[in-house]
């Protein structure tokens, strides 16, 4: 993952990774976490992805692009 952009955005709720966008459901410090990544995803019902940036896990839901036609 080359192009990771974790910046304040929509109250720190969006993360862009290359062409993908994720909605942050929760954050956990890596050093305080006693759970597996699968456990973390299960704790947050909508989570399908756990991203890591330095010392923080970001429990996320991947967003999909849709085009609405009338």
Secondary structure, DSSP 8 states (H G I E B T S, - for coil): ---EE----TTTTEEEETTEEEEEEEEEEGGG--S-HHHHHHHSTT--EEEEETTEEEEEEEE-------
